[in-house]
Amino acid sequence: MENDNVCNNLQEAVSDVLIRHKSILDIITKLEESNSRVNRAVVKSATSCGCISINATKQDYSLGSLKDAKLTMKSHIEGELCDNCKEKIEEEIGNHMFYIASLCNTFNLDLSKITLSEINKLKTLGIYSLL
C-alpha cells in the first residue's frame, strides 16, 4: 500500500465493508461516538493507568510574538503513554478515521484532496491559520 494513496485506500476499504451503518444518521452518530471514545482513551491513560498525568493551568499568552508564544505553550501532559495506552488510543483514532472516511464516501468527498488542502492551508498561513 503506497503512502500517497493511503486516504484513497482507506475510503475504498470502508466502502467495501460498510453495510450496517450506511445511513447518514448512523454515520454522524457513530462519528461522534468514536470521537468520545478517543477522548475517553486519553483520559483513561491518566486516570486508570497513570502513565500520563494531565496538569492543566492557564497558558500565558502575554509574550511579544506568536513565535515566542508557540515556544512557551504547554500540552499539559506529563509522562509518556505506555504501550497499552498508546495502542488503545491508536485503535480509537483508527475507528474514528473509519467514520470520517465513511462520511466522505457518503458525500462523494475525496479525503486525500481534503487532507492536501488542509496541509497547503497550514503551509501558507503558518501559525496564523489557527487564530
N, CA, C and O atoms as a Tinker XYZ file with bonds, in Angstrom:
   524  protein
     1  N      0.845000   -1.183000    0.000000    73     2
     2  CA     0.000000    0.000000    0.000000    64     1     3
     3  C      0.889000    1.244000    0.000000    63     2     4     5
     4  O      1.731000    1.416000    0.881000    81     3
     5  N      0.697000    2.089000   -0.974000    73     3     6
     6  CA     1.509000    3.294000   -1.112000    64     5     7
     7  C      1.052000    4.375000   -0.132000    63     6     8     9
     8  O     -0.143000    4.530000    0.122000    81     7
     9  N      2.012000    5.118000    0.413000    73     7    10
    10  CA     1.684000    6.185000    1.358000    64     9    11
    11  C      0.855000    7.291000    0.729000    63    10    12    13
    12  O     -0.046000    7.832000    1.370000    81    11
    13  N      1.155000    7.639000   -0.540000    73    11    14
    14  CA     0.448000    8.751000   -1.159000    64    13    15
    15  C     -1.005000    8.412000   -1.483000    63    14    16    17
    16  O     -1.788000    9.309000   -1.797000    81    15
    17  N     -1.374000    7.147000   -1.413000    73    15    18
    18  CA    -2.751000    6.738000   -1.662000    64    17    19
    19  C     -3.444000    6.237000   -0.405000    63    18    20    21
    20  O     -4.503000    5.614000   -0.494000    81    19
    21  N     -2.881000    6.490000    0.743000    73    19    22
    22  CA    -3.414000    5.920000    1.978000    64    21    23
    23  C     -4.853000    6.370000    2.238000    63    22    24    25
    24  O     -5.674000    5.564000    2.678000    81    23
    25  N     -5.171000    7.623000    1.979000    73    23    26
    26  CA    -6.541000    8.100000    2.187000    64    25    27
    27  C     -7.503000    7.434000    1.210000    63    26    28    29
    28  O     -8.601000    7.031000    1.592000    81    27
    29  N     -7.089000    7.318000   -0.056000    73    27    30
    30  CA    -7.932000    6.646000   -1.049000    64    29    31
    31  C     -8.130000    5.185000   -0.691000    63    30    32    33
    32  O     -9.231000    4.650000   -0.824000    81    31
    33  N     -7.065000    4.539000   -0.238000    73    31    34
    34  CA    -7.170000    3.134000    0.162000    64    33    35
    35  C     -8.120000    2.968000    1.339000    63    34    36    37
    36  O     -8.893000    2.011000    1.387000    81    35
    37  N     -8.065000    3.896000    2.287000    73    35    38
    38  CA    -8.977000    3.845000    3.428000    64    37    39
    39  C    -10.420000    4.012000    2.959000    63    38    40    41
    40  O    -11.300000    3.259000    3.375000    81    39
    41  N    -10.661000    4.990000    2.100000    73    39    42
    42  CA   -12.022000    5.207000    1.613000    64    41    43
    43  C    -12.549000    3.986000    0.862000    63    42    44    45
    44  O    -13.712000    3.616000    1.023000    81    43
    45  N    -11.713000    3.364000    0.052000    73    43    46
    46  CA   -12.134000    2.167000   -0.683000    64    45    47
    47  C    -12.431000    1.018000    0.268000    63    46    48    49
    48  O    -13.431000    0.318000    0.104000    81    47
    49  N    -11.573000    0.819000    1.261000    73    47    50
    50  CA   -11.777000   -0.267000    2.224000    64    49    51
    51  C    -13.061000   -0.048000    3.018000    63    50    52    53
    52  O    -13.815000   -0.993000    3.247000    81    51
    53  N    -13.313000    1.179000    3.438000    73    51    54
    54  CA   -14.536000    1.495000    4.180000    64    53    55
    55  C    -15.754000    1.240000    3.300000    63    54    56    57
    56  O    -16.747000    0.671000    3.752000    81    55
    57  N    -15.671000    1.659000    2.054000    73    55    58
    58  CA   -16.778000    1.445000    1.122000    64    57    59
    59  C    -17.079000   -0.041000    0.939000    63    58    60    61
    60  O    -18.238000   -0.437000    0.817000    81    59
    61  N    -16.032000   -0.853000    0.921000    73    59    62
    62  CA   -16.190000   -2.298000    0.736000    64    61    63
    63  C    -16.847000   -2.978000    1.927000    63    62    64    65
    64  O    -17.584000   -3.947000    1.748000    81    63
    65  N    -16.595000   -2.491000    3.140000    73    63    66
    66  CA   -17.080000   -3.200000    4.331000    64    65    67
    67  C    -18.297000   -2.563000    4.995000    63    66    68    69
    68  O    -18.969000   -3.218000    5.792000    81    67
    69  N    -18.591000   -1.319000    4.691000    73    67    70
    70  CA   -19.688000   -0.641000    5.382000    64    69    71
    71  C    -21.035000   -1.107000    4.837000    63    70    72    73
    72  O    -21.362000   -0.879000    3.672000    81    71
    73  N    -21.799000   -1.755000    5.690000    73    71    74
    74  CA   -23.131000   -2.228000    5.318000    64    73    75
    75  C    -24.165000   -1.715000    6.312000    63    74    76    77
    76  O    -25.131000   -1.054000    5.930000    81    75
    77  N    -23.959000   -2.020000    7.579000    73    75    78
    78  CA   -24.956000   -1.723000    8.613000    64    77    79
    79  C    -25.180000   -0.242000    8.846000    63    78    80    81
    80  O    -26.324000    0.191000    8.983000    81    79
    81  N    -24.137000    0.529000    8.893000    73    79    82
    82  CA   -24.252000    1.940000    9.273000    64    81    83
    83  C    -24.083000    2.839000    8.053000    63    82    84    85
    84  O    -23.244000    3.739000    8.052000    81    83
    85  N    -24.869000    2.598000    7.029000    73    83    86
    86  CA   -24.745000    3.357000    5.792000    64    85    87
    87  C    -25.563000    4.657000    5.808000    63    86    88    89
    88  O    -25.272000    5.580000    5.048000    81    87
    89  N    -26.569000    4.728000    6.658000    73    87    90
    90  CA   -27.389000    5.932000    6.769000    64    89    91
    91  C    -26.542000    7.077000    7.318000    63    90    92    93
    92  O    -25.696000    6.874000    8.188000    81    91
    93  N    -26.779000    8.284000    6.799000    73    91    94
    94  CA   -26.049000    9.452000    7.290000    64    93    95
    95  C    -26.287000    9.644000    8.783000    63    94    96    97
    96  O    -25.400000   10.106000    9.501000    81    95
    97  N    -27.483000    9.289000    9.251000    73    95    98
    98  CA   -27.765000    9.407000   10.684000    64    97    99
    99  C    -26.877000    8.468000   11.488000    63    98   100   101
   100  O    -26.355000    8.846000   12.537000    81    99
   101  N    -26.707000    7.253000   11.002000    73    99   102
   102  CA   -25.811000    6.304000   11.665000    64   101   103
   103  C    -24.367000    6.796000   11.625000    63   102   104   105
   104  O    -23.644000    6.716000   12.618000    81   103
   105  N    -23.963000    7.301000   10.473000    73   103   106
   106  CA   -22.570000    7.735000   10.307000    64   105   107
   107  C    -22.232000    8.882000   11.253000    63   106   108   109
   108  O    -21.201000    8.843000   11.926000    81   107
   109  N    -23.082000    9.900000   11.313000    73   107   110
   110  CA   -22.724000   11.049000   12.160000    64   109   111
   111  C    -22.811000   10.713000   13.642000    63   110   112   113
   112  O    -22.049000   11.258000   14.440000    81   111
   113  N    -23.723000    9.829000   14.023000    73   111   114
   114  CA   -23.766000    9.454000   15.441000    64   113   115
   115  C    -22.596000    8.547000   15.795000    63   114   116   117
   116  O    -22.048000    8.642000   16.894000    81   115
   117  N    -22.208000    7.666000   14.875000    73   115   118
   118  CA   -21.035000    6.814000   15.115000    64   117   119
   119  C    -19.751000    7.654000   15.126000    63   118   120   121
   120  O    -18.833000    7.372000   15.896000    81   119
   121  N    -19.689000    8.670000   14.284000    73   119   122
   122  CA   -18.529000    9.565000   14.268000    64   121   123
   123  C    -18.405000   10.276000   15.612000    63   122   124   125
   124  O    -17.310000   10.382000   16.165000    81   123
   125  N    -19.511000   10.756000   16.127000    73   123   126
   126  CA   -19.496000   11.427000   17.434000    64   125   127
   127  C    -19.120000   10.446000   18.541000    63   126   128   129
   128  O    -18.353000   10.787000   19.442000    81   127
   129  N    -19.656000    9.237000   18.474000    73   127   130
   130  CA   -19.322000    8.214000   19.472000    64   129   131
   131  C    -17.834000    7.866000   19.423000    63   130   132   133
   132  O    -17.190000    7.713000   20.460000    81   131
   133  N    -17.299000    7.743000   18.210000    73   131   134
   134  CA   -15.876000    7.399000   18.090000    64   133   135
   135  C    -14.995000    8.531000   18.604000    63   134   136   137
   136  O    -13.928000    8.279000   19.163000    81   135
   137  N    -15.426000    9.765000   18.423000    73   135   138
   138  CA   -14.696000   10.910000   18.978000    64   137   139
   139  C    -14.664000   10.828000   20.502000    63   138   140   141
   140  O    -13.628000   11.066000   21.123000    81   139
   141  N    -15.791000   10.494000   21.088000    73   139   142
   142  CA   -15.858000   10.347000   22.548000    64   141   143
   143  C    -14.956000    9.222000   23.033000    63   142   144   145
   144  O    -14.360000    9.321000   24.105000    81   143
   145  N    -14.854000    8.156000   22.251000    73   143   146
   146  CA   -14.011000    7.025000   22.636000    64   145   147
   147  C    -12.520000    7.398000   22.586000    63   146   148   149
   148  O    -11.733000    6.921000   23.404000    81   147
   149  N    -12.141000    8.242000   21.636000    73   147   150
   150  CA   -10.756000    8.739000   21.595000    64   149   151
   151  C    -10.484000    9.538000   22.867000    63   150   152   153
   152  O     -9.476000    9.324000   23.541000    81   151
   153  N    -11.387000   10.455000   23.186000    73   151   154
   154  CA   -11.223000   11.276000   24.391000    64   153   155
   155  C    -11.165000   10.408000   25.641000    63   154   156   157
   156  O    -10.337000   10.641000   26.522000    81   155
   157  N    -12.032000    9.419000   25.722000    73   155   158
   158  CA   -12.064000    8.535000   26.891000    64   157   159
   159  C    -10.757000    7.754000   27.021000    63   158   160   161
   160  O    -10.252000    7.582000   28.130000    81   159
   161  N    -10.210000    7.285000   25.913000    73   159   162
   162  CA    -8.950000    6.542000   25.960000    64   161   163
   163  C     -7.817000    7.421000   26.486000    63   162   164   165
   164  O     -6.968000    6.950000   27.243000    81   163
   165  N     -7.800000    8.687000   26.092000    73   163   166
   166  CA    -6.779000    9.618000   26.592000    64   165   167
   167  C     -6.957000    9.823000   28.094000    63   166   168   169
   168  O     -5.990000    9.760000   28.853000    81   167
   169  N     -8.183000   10.067000   28.516000    73   167   170
   170  CA    -8.450000   10.302000   29.938000    64   169   171
   171  C     -8.126000    9.063000   30.761000    63   170   172   173
   172  O     -7.556000    9.177000   31.846000    81   171
   173  N     -8.480000    7.877000   30.262000    73   171   174
   174  CA    -8.204000    6.634000   30.993000    64   173   175
   175  C     -6.696000    6.401000   31.136000    63   174   176   177
   176  O     -6.257000    5.771000   32.098000    81   175
   177  N     -5.911000    6.901000   30.193000    73   175   178
   178  CA    -4.457000    6.789000   30.311000    64   177   179
   179  C     -3.960000    7.506000   31.559000    63   178   180   181
   180  O     -2.991000    7.086000   32.192000    81   179
   181  N     -4.634000    8.582000   31.896000    73   179   182
   182  CA    -4.261000    9.339000   33.099000    64   181   183
   183  C     -4.935000    8.784000   34.345000    63   182   184   185
   184  O     -4.287000    8.622000   35.379000    81   183
   185  N     -6.231000    8.490000   34.258000    73   183   186
   186  CA    -6.984000    8.148000   35.469000    64   185   187
   187  C     -6.917000    6.680000   35.857000    63   186   188   189
   188  O     -6.949000    6.362000   37.046000    81   187
   189  N     -6.826000    5.784000   34.892000    73   187   190
   190  CA    -6.790000    4.348000   35.212000    64   189   191
   191  C     -5.373000    3.796000   35.201000    63   190   192   193
   192  O     -4.943000    3.127000   36.142000    81   191
   193  N     -4.657000    4.084000   34.124000    73   191   194
   194  CA    -3.292000    3.561000   34.004000    64   193   195
   195  C     -2.302000    4.417000   34.795000    63   194   196   197
   196  O     -1.513000    3.905000   35.590000    81   195
   197  N     -2.359000    5.710000   34.565000    73   195   198
   198  CA    -1.443000    6.618000   35.247000    64   197   199
   199  C     -0.125000    6.828000   34.526000    63   198   200   201
   200  O      0.786000    7.450000   35.073000    81   199
   201  N     -0.007000    6.315000   33.298000    73   199   202
   202  CA     1.247000    6.505000   32.564000    64   201   203
   203  C      1.465000    7.976000   32.205000    63   202   204   205
   204  O      2.600000    8.415000   32.015000    81   203
   205  N      0.383000    8.720000   32.115000    73   203   206
   206  CA     0.477000   10.166000   31.913000    64   205   207
   207  C     -0.328000   10.860000   33.003000    63   206   208   209
   208  O     -1.199000   10.259000   33.633000    81   207
   209  N     -0.024000   12.120000   33.209000    73   207   210
   210  CA    -0.875000   12.939000   34.070000    64   209   211
   211  C     -1.187000   14.219000   33.307000    63   210   212   213
   212  O     -0.400000   14.690000   32.485000    81   211
   213  N     -2.342000   14.753000   33.601000    73   211   214
   214  CA    -2.790000   15.975000   32.943000    64   213   215
   215  C     -2.827000   17.067000   34.002000    63   214   216   217
   216  O     -3.616000   17.017000   34.945000    81   215
   217  N     -1.958000   18.050000   33.826000    73   215   218
   218  CA    -1.834000   19.139000   34.786000    64   217   219
   219  C     -2.131000   20.442000   34.052000    63   218   220   221
   220  O     -1.219000   21.123000   33.584000    81   219
   221  N     -3.409000   20.779000   33.955000    73   219   222
   222  CA    -3.827000   21.941000   33.172000    64   221   223
   223  C     -3.809000   23.207000   34.012000    63   222   224   225
   224  O     -4.400000   23.271000   35.090000    81   223
   225  N     -3.125000   24.198000   33.497000    73   223   226
   226  CA    -3.079000   25.518000   34.121000    64   225   227
   227  C     -3.271000   26.564000   33.028000    63   226   228   229
   228  O     -3.195000   26.255000   31.838000    81   227
   229  N     -3.516000   27.778000   33.435000    73   227   230
   230  CA    -3.710000   28.856000   32.478000    64   229   231
   231  C     -2.439000   29.050000   31.652000    63   230   232   233
   232  O     -1.330000   29.057000   32.187000    81   231
   233  N     -2.620000   29.206000   30.356000    73   231   234
   234  CA    -1.492000   29.456000   29.460000    64   233   235
   235  C     -1.204000   30.958000   29.439000    63   234   236   237
   236  O     -2.126000   31.772000   29.490000    81   235
   237  N      0.075000   31.318000   29.364000    73   235   238
   238  CA     0.471000   32.721000   29.320000    64   237   239
   239  C      0.615000   33.155000   27.867000    63   238   240   241
   240  O      1.561000   32.762000   27.185000    81   239
   241  N     -0.323000   33.965000   27.399000    73   239   242
   242  CA    -0.302000   34.461000   26.020000    64   241   243
   243  C      0.313000   35.850000   25.911000    63   242   244   245
   244  O      0.284000   36.447000   24.835000    81   243
   245  N      0.860000   36.370000   26.980000    73   243   246
   246  CA     1.296000   37.767000   27.002000    64   245   247
   247  C      2.679000   38.001000   26.392000    63   246   248   249
   248  O      3.238000   39.088000   26.537000    81   247
   249  N      3.219000   37.028000   25.733000    73   247   250
   250  CA     4.543000   37.205000   25.136000    64   249   251
   251  C      4.470000   38.101000   23.909000    63   250   252   253
   252  O      3.393000   38.329000   23.358000    81   251
   253  N      5.614000   38.604000   23.490000    73   251   254
   254  CA     5.683000   39.559000   22.396000    64   253   255
   255  C      5.174000   39.082000   21.053000    63   254   256   257
   256  O      4.459000   39.826000   20.382000    81   255
   257  N      5.506000   37.886000   20.635000    73   255   258
   258  CA     5.110000   37.431000   19.306000    64   257   259
   259  C      4.482000   36.040000   19.377000    63   258   260   261
   260  O      4.628000   35.322000   20.366000    81   259
   261  N      3.787000   35.684000   18.311000    73   259   262
   262  CA     3.192000   34.345000   18.248000    64   261   263
   263  C      4.273000   33.268000   18.232000    63   262   264   265
   264  O      4.091000   32.178000   18.775000    81   263
   265  N      5.395000   33.591000   17.604000    73   263   266
   266  CA     6.500000   32.631000   17.566000    64   265   267
   267  C      7.018000   32.350000   18.979000    63   266   268   269
   268  O      7.299000   31.204000   19.328000    81   267
   269  N      7.143000   33.404000   19.787000    73   267   270
   270  CA     7.569000   33.239000   21.180000    64   269   271
   271  C      6.532000   32.450000   21.971000    63   270   272   273
   272  O      6.878000   31.579000   22.769000    81   271
   273  N      5.266000   32.759000   21.743000    73   271   274
   274  CA     4.193000   32.065000   22.459000    64   273   275
   275  C      4.206000   30.575000   22.128000    63   274   276   277
   276  O      3.985000   29.738000   23.003000    81   275
   277  N      4.462000   30.252000   20.878000    73   275   278
   278  CA     4.497000   28.846000   20.456000    64   277   279
   279  C      5.548000   28.062000   21.238000    63   278   280   281
   280  O      5.345000   26.894000   21.568000    81   279
   281  N      6.660000   28.708000   21.527000    73   279   282
   282  CA     7.743000   28.036000   22.243000    64   281   283
   283  C      7.430000   27.806000   23.716000    63   282   284   285
   284  O      7.977000   26.892000   24.332000    81   283
   285  N      6.552000   28.629000   24.282000    73   283   286
   286  CA     6.273000   28.514000   25.715000    64   285   287
   287  C      4.958000   27.805000   26.035000    63   286   288   289
   288  O      4.707000   27.470000   27.193000    81   287
   289  N      4.123000   27.573000   25.033000    73   287   290
   290  CA     2.842000   26.904000   25.275000    64   289   291
   291  C      3.090000   25.450000   25.665000    63   290   292   293
   292  O      4.024000   24.811000   25.182000    81   291
   293  N      2.235000   24.943000   26.547000    73   291   294
   294  CA     2.401000   23.585000   27.067000    64   293   295
   295  C      1.229000   22.708000   26.656000    63   294   296   297
   296  O      0.133000   23.203000   26.393000    81   295
   297  N      1.466000   21.407000   26.602000    73   295   298
   298  CA     0.406000   20.445000   26.282000    64   297   299
   299  C     -0.377000   20.038000   27.523000    63   298   300   301
   300  O     -1.449000   19.444000   27.409000    81   299
   301  N      0.138000   20.347000   28.691000    73   299   302
   302  CA    -0.437000   19.966000   29.988000    64   301   303
   303  C     -0.313000   18.473000   30.268000    63   302   304   305
   304  O     -0.893000   17.978000   31.235000    81   303
   305  N      0.424000   17.759000   29.451000    73   303   306
   306  CA     0.613000   16.317000   29.649000    64   305   307
   307  C      2.011000   16.079000   30.197000    63   306   308   309
   308  O      3.000000   16.587000   29.669000    81   307
   309  N      2.068000   15.302000   31.257000    73   307   310
   310  CA     3.350000   14.902000   31.831000    64   309   311
   311  C      3.452000   13.390000   31.726000    63   310   312   313
   312  O      2.485000   12.673000   31.982000    81   311
   313  N      4.631000   12.911000   31.348000    73   311   314
   314  CA     4.843000   11.481000   31.187000    64   313   315
   315  C      4.677000   11.056000   29.737000    63   314   316   317
   316  O      4.453000   11.878000   28.850000    81   315
   317  N      4.792000    9.760000   29.521000    73   315   318
   318  CA     4.675000    9.170000   28.183000    64   317   319
   319  C      3.641000    8.060000   28.219000    63   318   320   321
   320  O      3.482000    7.380000   29.232000    81   319
   321  N      2.944000    7.881000   27.118000    73   319   322
   322  CA     1.984000    6.784000   27.026000    64   321   323
   323  C      2.707000    5.447000   27.102000    63   322   324   325
   324  O      3.741000    5.252000   26.463000    81   323
   325  N      2.158000    4.533000   27.885000    73   323   326
   326  CA     2.688000    3.167000   27.894000    64   325   327
   327  C      2.223000    2.484000   26.604000    63   326   328   329
   328  O      1.364000    3.008000   25.895000    81   327
   329  N      2.789000    1.327000   26.309000    73   327   330
   330  CA     2.440000    0.624000   25.073000    64   329   331
   331  C      0.952000    0.299000   24.996000    63   330   332   333
   332  O      0.349000    0.426000   23.930000    81   331
   333  N      0.351000   -0.118000   26.112000    73   331   334
   334  CA    -1.075000   -0.470000   26.112000    64   333   335
   335  C     -1.953000    0.740000   25.818000    63   334   336   337
   336  O     -2.871000    0.660000   25.001000    81   335
   337  N     -1.680000    1.845000   26.471000    73   335   338
   338  CA    -2.482000    3.052000   26.264000    64   337   339
   339  C     -2.277000    3.612000   24.858000    63   338   340   341
   340  O     -3.227000    4.061000   24.217000    81   339
   341  N     -1.043000    3.583000   24.389000    73   339   342
   342  CA    -0.760000    4.047000   23.032000    64   341   343
   343  C     -1.536000    3.213000   22.022000    63   342   344   345
   344  O     -2.136000    3.754000   21.094000    81   343
   345  N     -1.524000    1.905000   22.204000    73   343   346
   346  CA    -2.246000    1.002000   21.302000    64   345   347
   347  C     -3.753000    1.285000   21.332000    63   346   348   349
   348  O     -4.401000    1.295000   20.286000    81   347
   349  N     -4.304000    1.512000   22.513000    73   347   350
   350  CA    -5.741000    1.785000   22.649000    64   349   351
   351  C     -6.108000    3.102000   21.972000    63   350   352   353
   352  O     -7.117000    3.173000   21.270000    81   351
   353  N     -5.312000    4.131000   22.171000    73   351   354
   354  CA    -5.592000    5.428000   21.543000    64   353   355
   355  C     -5.477000    5.315000   20.028000    63   354   356   357
   356  O     -6.306000    5.865000   19.303000    81   355
   357  N     -4.458000    4.608000   19.544000    73   355   358
   358  CA    -4.320000    4.396000   18.100000    64   357   359
   359  C     -5.528000    3.650000   17.542000    63   358   360   361
   360  O     -6.028000    3.985000   16.468000    81   359
   361  N     -5.992000    2.649000   18.267000    73   359   362
   362  CA    -7.170000    1.880000   17.846000    64   361   363
   363  C     -8.402000    2.783000   17.742000    63   362   364   365
   364  O     -9.158000    2.704000   16.773000    81   363
   365  N     -8.594000    3.628000   18.734000    73   363   366
   366  CA    -9.762000    4.509000   18.739000    64   365   367
   367  C     -9.656000    5.583000   17.652000    63   366   368   369
   368  O    -10.663000    5.942000   17.041000    81   367
   369  N     -8.456000    6.096000   17.406000    73   367   370
   370  CA    -8.269000    7.062000   16.318000    64   369   371
   371  C     -8.534000    6.381000   14.978000    63   370   372   373
   372  O     -9.148000    6.975000   14.092000    81   371
   373  N     -8.077000    5.144000   14.825000    73   371   374
   374  CA    -8.349000    4.385000   13.601000    64   373   375
   375  C     -9.838000    4.202000   13.377000    63   374   376   377
   376  O    -10.325000    4.349000   12.255000    81   375
   377  N    -10.562000    3.884000   14.436000    73   375   378
   378  CA   -12.015000    3.740000   14.346000    64   377   379
   379  C    -12.661000    5.072000   13.953000    63   378   380   381
   380  O    -13.604000    5.106000   13.162000    81   379
   381  N    -12.146000    6.155000   14.511000    73   379   382
   382  CA   -12.655000    7.490000   14.171000    64   381   383
   383  C    -12.399000    7.794000   12.690000    63   382   384   385
   384  O    -13.261000    8.341000   12.002000    81   383
   385  N    -11.214000    7.434000   12.213000    73   383   386
   386  CA   -10.884000    7.640000   10.801000    64   385   387
   387  C    -11.827000    6.845000    9.892000    63   386   388   389
   388  O    -12.168000    7.297000    8.799000    81   387
   389  N    -12.243000    5.665000   10.347000    73   387   390
   390  CA   -13.200000    4.853000    9.591000    64   389   391
   391  C    -14.468000    5.661000    9.325000    63   390   392   393
   392  O    -14.959000    5.697000    8.197000    81   391
   393  N    -14.995000    6.304000   10.356000    73   391   394
   394  CA   -16.240000    7.056000   10.191000    64   393   395
   395  C    -16.033000    8.378000    9.462000    63   394   396   397
   396  O    -16.958000    8.873000    8.819000    81   395
   397  N    -14.853000    8.954000    9.548000    73   395   398
   398  CA   -14.543000   10.135000    8.734000    64   397   399
   399  C    -14.538000    9.736000    7.258000    63   398   400   401
   400  O    -15.103000   10.436000    6.418000    81   399
   401  N    -13.898000    8.607000    6.948000    73   399   402
   402  CA   -13.883000    8.114000    5.566000    64   401   403
   403  C    -15.297000    7.779000    5.098000    63   402   404   405
   404  O    -15.653000    8.039000    3.949000    81   403
   405  N    -16.087000    7.212000    5.977000    73   403   406
   406  CA   -17.472000    6.887000    5.642000    64   405   407
   407  C    -18.273000    8.147000    5.324000    63   406   408   409
   408  O    -19.058000    8.163000    4.375000    81   407
   409  N    -18.077000    9.192000    6.109000    73   407   410
   410  CA   -18.749000   10.467000    5.860000    64   409   411
   411  C    -18.323000   11.039000    4.504000    63   410   412   413
   412  O    -19.152000   11.531000    3.739000    81   411
   413  N    -17.034000   10.968000    4.223000    73   411   414
   414  CA   -16.529000   11.431000    2.924000    64   413   415
   415  C    -17.160000   10.631000    1.784000    63   414   416   417
   416  O    -17.568000   11.203000    0.773000    81   415
   417  N    -17.238000    9.320000    1.945000    73   415   418
   418  CA   -17.844000    8.480000    0.912000    64   417   419
   419  C    -19.302000    8.855000    0.674000    63   418   420   421
   420  O    -19.756000    8.907000   -0.469000    81   419
   421  N    -20.025000    9.112000    1.742000    73   419   422
   422  CA   -21.447000    9.440000    1.635000    64   421   423
   423  C    -21.672000   10.687000    0.791000    63   422   424   425
   424  O    -22.625000   10.755000    0.015000    81   423
   425  N    -20.800000   11.666000    0.942000    73   423   426
   426  CA   -20.944000   12.919000    0.204000    64   425   427
   427  C    -20.025000   12.995000   -1.016000    63   426   428   429
   428  O    -19.868000   14.056000   -1.620000    81   427
   429  N    -19.422000   11.858000   -1.368000    73   427   430
   430  CA   -18.529000   11.788000   -2.524000    64   429   431
   431  C    -17.401000   12.820000   -2.420000    63   430   432   433
   432  O    -17.076000   13.508000   -3.387000    81   431
   433  N    -16.818000   12.906000   -1.227000    73   431   434
   434  CA   -15.690000   13.798000   -0.967000    64   433   435
   435  C    -14.403000   12.988000   -0.991000    63   434   436   437
   436  O    -14.385000   11.824000   -0.593000    81   435
   437  N    -13.343000   13.600000   -1.450000    73   435   438
   438  CA   -12.046000   12.937000   -1.548000    64   437   439
   439  C    -11.207000   13.297000   -0.318000    63   438   440   441
   440  O    -10.751000   14.432000   -0.177000    81   439
   441  N    -11.012000   12.323000    0.563000    73   439   442
   442  CA   -10.263000   12.553000    1.798000    64   441   443
   443  C     -8.829000   12.989000    1.512000    63   442   444   445
   444  O     -8.277000   13.812000    2.242000    81   443
   445  N     -8.222000   12.449000    0.462000    73   443   446
   446  CA    -6.861000   12.871000    0.083000    64   445   447
   447  C     -6.842000   14.346000   -0.298000    63   446   448   449
   448  O     -5.955000   15.092000    0.115000    81   447
   449  N     -7.820000   14.754000   -1.083000    73   447   450
   450  CA    -7.898000   16.153000   -1.513000    64   449   451
   451  C     -8.123000   17.071000   -0.313000    63   450   452   453
   452  O     -7.517000   18.138000   -0.221000    81   451
   453  N     -8.991000   16.656000    0.599000    73   451   454
   454  CA    -9.255000   17.444000    1.808000    64   453   455
   455  C     -7.984000   17.573000    2.642000    63   454   456   457
   456  O     -7.664000   18.653000    3.137000    81   455
   457  N     -7.266000   16.464000    2.792000    73   455   458
   458  CA    -6.032000   16.456000    3.576000    64   457   459
   459  C     -4.973000   17.350000    2.941000    63   458   460   461
   460  O     -4.325000   18.134000    3.634000    81   459
   461  N     -4.795000   17.234000    1.628000    73   459   462
   462  CA    -3.818000   18.077000    0.928000    64   461   463
   463  C     -4.190000   19.555000    1.010000    63   462   464   465
   464  O     -3.317000   20.409000    1.167000    81   463
   465  N     -5.465000   19.854000    0.905000    73   463   466
   466  CA    -5.923000   21.236000    1.021000    64   465   467
   467  C     -5.600000   21.799000    2.403000    63   466   468   469
   468  O     -5.174000   22.947000    2.531000    81   467
   469  N     -5.805000   20.991000    3.425000    73   467   470
   470  CA    -5.506000   21.430000    4.796000    64   469   471
   471  C     -4.001000   21.638000    4.982000    63   470   472   473
   472  O     -3.579000   22.607000    5.614000    81   471
   473  N     -3.201000   20.736000    4.438000    73   471   474
   474  CA    -1.739000   20.876000    4.516000    64   473   475
   475  C     -1.297000   22.163000    3.829000    63   474   476   477
   476  O     -0.486000   22.913000    4.373000    81   475
   477  N     -1.828000   22.420000    2.637000    73   475   478
   478  CA    -1.466000   23.641000    1.904000    64   477   479
   479  C     -1.880000   24.892000    2.665000    63   478   480   481
   480  O     -1.142000   25.877000    2.691000    81   479
   481  N     -3.055000   24.858000    3.284000    73   479   482
   482  CA    -3.517000   25.998000    4.074000    64   481   483
   483  C     -2.572000   26.238000    5.247000    63   482   484   485
   484  O     -2.215000   27.380000    5.537000    81   483
   485  N     -2.172000   25.170000    5.918000    73   483   486
   486  CA    -1.254000   25.309000    7.052000    64   485   487
   487  C      0.102000   25.843000    6.612000    63   486   488   489
   488  O      0.699000   26.676000    7.294000    81   487
   489  N      0.587000   25.363000    5.470000    73   487   490
   490  CA     1.876000   25.841000    4.961000    64   489   491
   491  C      1.800000   27.310000    4.555000    63   490   492   493
   492  O      2.740000   28.071000    4.780000    81   491
   493  N      0.688000   27.700000    3.961000    73   491   494
   494  CA     0.527000   29.076000    3.500000    64   493   495
   495  C      0.344000   30.046000    4.660000    63   494   496   497
   496  O      0.995000   31.089000    4.716000    81   495
   497  N     -0.536000   29.700000    5.573000    73   495   498
   498  CA    -0.868000   30.616000    6.667000    64   497   499
   499  C     -0.006000   30.423000    7.907000    63   498   500   501
   500  O      0.060000   31.308000    8.760000    81   499
   501  N      0.651000   29.276000    8.015000    73   499   502
   502  CA     1.509000   29.011000    9.163000    64   501   503
   503  C      0.754000   29.116000   10.471000    63   502   504   505
   504  O     -0.373000   28.635000   10.585000    81   503
   505  N      1.375000   29.747000   11.460000    73   503   506
   506  CA     0.761000   29.840000   12.786000    64   505   507
   507  C     -0.502000   30.694000   12.786000    63   506   508   509
   508  O     -1.276000   30.640000   13.741000    81   507
   509  N     -0.724000   31.476000   11.744000    73   507   510
   510  CA    -1.914000   32.323000   11.688000    64   509   511
   511  C     -3.156000   31.552000   11.254000    63   510   512   513
   512  O     -4.266000   32.074000   11.349000    81   511
   513  N     -2.990000   30.322000   10.781000    73   511   514
   514  CA    -4.131000   29.551000   10.285000    64   513   515
   515  C     -5.081000   29.128000   11.391000    63   514   516   517
   516  O     -6.244000   28.833000   11.119000    81   515
   517  N     -4.618000   29.093000   12.623000    73   515   518
   518  CA    -5.446000   28.614000   13.722000    64   517   519
   519  C     -5.964000   29.727000   14.615000    63   518   520   521
   520  O     -6.554000   29.458000   15.661000    81   519
   521  N     -5.752000   30.962000   14.219000    73   519   522
   522  CA    -6.222000   32.091000   15.034000    64   521   523
   523  C     -7.706000   32.300000   14.867000    63   522   524
   524  O     -8.275000   33.206000   15.477000    81   523
